[in-house]
């Protein structure tokens, strides 16, 4: 209903979405529905396994806090612990080539701005430093992977990543692959979704597990 109202408001203001934009709106609505169903399934399961409504409310709030706040923090801690110590930079001297630039502009009067910067040429870097960069890249990718896998348990993190892929594909690609160069063109919707397919699958699997647990509990209650 909310999705239909949103589309009606867009059409009311003469904003006609393109086919890709309409697909993005539908996917965003489906992701939002999966996020809401995940927490609803948790609350439903707690209501079936608890003897009283008060206990069910307390258990539900505790689980909400764990999966939305505690798991993301634990993911970073676990990622750093399992990834090990970061590689240390080599103790080598890097030759820097300095250059200065002078520009003149006029505001209320003449003004001279001097800007100096240091440039390190790639050919001046030794093999030890290049090896350090490769080791640091592998270390960071390993830590990010462990963190992402841990965050799959959190519906909030899955929703954030999936919604970012739909609303801002460029940022989603940069976050998923920080060592890749920034894309000059905005990635397509399919390319952005391919980077977050695990998060979308988790939004389907997590509520399915809790719905199944609630169904089994209801069936056992009927048998008794």
C-alpha positions in Angstrom: 0.0 0.0 0.0 2.8 2.4 0.9 4.5 1.6 -2.4 1.4 2.4 -4.4 0.9 5.6 -2.5 4.5 6.6 -3.2 4.1 6.0 -6.9 0.8 7.9 -7.0 2.4 10.9 -5.4 5.2 10.8 -8.0 2.7 10.7 -10.8 0.6 13.5 -9.1 3.7 15.8 -9.3 4.2 14.7 -13.0 7.3 12.6 -12.1 7.2 9.6 -14.4 9.9 7.0 -13.4 11.7 5.2 -16.2 11.7 1.5 -16.5 15.0 1.1 -14.5 13.7 3.6 -11.8 10.5 1.7 -11.5 12.4 -1.6 -11.1 14.6 0.1 -8.4 11.4 1.3 -6.6 10.0 -2.2 -6.7 13.2 -3.8 -5.4 13.5 -1.2 -2.7 9.9 -2.0 -1.6 10.6 -5.7 -1.6 13.8 -5.2 0.5 11.9 -3.1 2.9 9.2 -5.7 3.2 11.8 -8.4 3.9 13.3 -6.2 6.6 9.9 -5.7 8.3 9.1 -9.4 8.0 12.4 -10.4 9.6 11.6 -8.5 12.8 7.9 -9.6 12.7 9.1 -13.2 12.4 11.3 -12.8 15.4 8.4 -11.3 17.5 6.1 -14.0 16.3 8.5 -16.8 17.3 9.1 -15.2 20.8 5.3 -15.1 21.3 5.0 -18.8 20.6 7.9 -20.0 22.8 7.1 -17.7 25.8 4.4 -18.5 28.3 3.4 -14.9 28.9 3.0 -11.8 26.7 5.3 -9.9 29.1 8.1 -12.4 28.7 7.6 -12.4 24.9 8.0 -8.7 24.8 11.2 -8.7 26.8 12.7 -11.5 24.8 11.8 -9.8 21.6 13.4 -6.5 22.6 16.6 -8.3 23.8 16.9 -10.1 20.4 16.2 -6.8 18.5 19.0 -5.2 20.4 21.4 -8.1 19.8 20.8 -8.4 16.1 20.6 -4.7 15.3 23.4 -3.3 17.6 25.5 -6.0 19.2 26.2 -8.2 16.1 27.6 -5.3 14.0 30.0 -4.3 16.7 31.0 -8.0 17.3 31.6 -8.3 13.5 34.3 -5.7 13.6 35.9 -7.3 16.7 35.8 -10.8 15.2 37.1 -9.5 11.9 40.1 -7.9 13.5 40.7 -11.0 15.8 40.5 -13.6 13.0 42.4 -11.5 10.4 45.4 -11.3 12.8 47.9 -8.5 13.1 48.1 -6.1 10.2 51.3 -6.1 8.2 54.0 -3.7 9.2 55.3 -1.2 6.7 58.9 -1.8 5.7 61.6 0.4 7.2 62.8 2.0 4.0 63.5 5.6 3.0 61.1 7.0 0.3 62.4 9.7 -1.9 59.8 12.5 -2.3 59.9 14.9 -5.1 58.5 18.3 -4.2 56.9 20.8 -6.5 55.2 24.2 -5.9 52.5 25.9 -7.9 51.5 29.6 -7.8 48.1 30.9 -8.8 46.8 34.4 -9.0 43.2 35.4 -8.4 41.3 38.6 -7.8 38.7 39.2 -5.1 38.8 42.7 -3.5 42.4 43.0 -4.6 45.3 40.9 -6.0 45.9 37.7 -4.1 48.7 35.2 -4.5 48.2 31.6 -3.3 51.1 29.3 -3.0 50.5 25.6 -2.8 53.2 23.0 -2.3 52.8 19.3 -2.5 55.0 16.2 -2.4 54.7 13.5 -5.0 55.9 10.0 -4.7 56.5 8.3 -8.0 55.5 4.6 -8.3 58.9 3.7 -9.8 60.7 5.1 -6.8 59.0 2.6 -4.5 61.0 -0.5 -3.8 59.8 -4.1 -4.0 59.4 -4.2 -0.2 56.9 -1.4 -0.2 54.9 -2.9 -3.1 54.8 -6.2 -1.2 53.6 -4.3 1.9 50.8 -2.8 -0.2 49.7 -6.2 -1.5 49.8 -7.7 2.0 47.8 -4.8 3.4 45.2 -5.2 0.7 44.8 -8.9 1.4 44.6 -8.2 5.1 41.9 -5.5 4.6 39.8 -7.7 2.3 40.0 -10.6 4.7 38.8 -8.4 7.6 36.0 -6.9 5.5 34.9 -10.4 4.4 34.7 -11.7 8.0 32.8 -8.5 9.0 30.3 -8.9 6.2 29.7 -12.5 6.9 29.0 -11.7 10.6 26.6 -8.9 9.6 24.5 -11.3 7.6 22.8 -12.2 10.9 21.6 -8.6 11.4 18.5 -7.7 9.3 19.3 -4.0 9.9 22.8 -4.3 8.3 21.4 -6.4 5.4 18.7 -3.8 4.8 21.2 -0.9 4.9 23.5 -2.6 2.4 20.8 -3.7 0.0 19.0 -0.3 0.2 22.2 1.5 -0.5 22.8 -0.7 -3.6 19.3 0.4 -4.9 19.4 4.1 -4.0 23.1 4.8 -4.6 24.8 2.1 -6.7 28.1 4.0 -7.0 28.6 4.2 -3.2 27.5 0.5 -2.9 30.2 -0.6 -5.3 32.9 1.5 -3.6 31.9 0.1 -0.2 31.9 -3.5 -1.3 35.2 -3.2 -3.2 37.2 -0.3 -1.5 40.4 -1.1 -3.4 38.9 -0.9 -6.8 39.1 2.4 -8.7 36.2 4.7 -8.5 33.9 4.0 -11.5 33.6 6.9 -13.8 30.0 6.0 -14.8 27.3 5.1 -12.4 27.0 1.3 -12.2 23.7 -0.2 -13.3 21.2 -1.6 -11.0 22.0 -5.2 -11.8 25.7 -4.6 -11.2 25.1 -3.1 -7.8 22.7 -5.8 -6.8 25.2 -8.5 -7.7 27.6 -7.1 -5.1 25.0 -7.4 -2.3 23.2 -10.7 -3.3 24.2 -12.3 0.0 22.5 -9.5 2.0 19.3 -9.9 0.0 19.4 -13.6 0.4 19.8 -13.2 4.2 16.7 -11.0 4.3 14.8 -14.0 2.9 16.5 -16.7 4.9 16.3 -15.1 8.4 12.5 -14.5 8.5 12.0 -17.9 6.9 13.9 -19.6 9.7 11.9 -17.8 12.4 8.6 -18.4 10.6 9.5 -22.1 10.4 10.3 -22.2 14.1 7.0 -20.5 14.9 5.1 -22.9 12.6 6.7 -26.0 14.3 5.8 -24.6 17.7 2.2 -24.0 16.6 2.0 -27.5 15.2 3.2 -29.0 18.5 0.7 -27.0 20.4 -2.1 -28.3 18.2 -0.9 -31.9 18.6 -1.0 -31.5 22.4 
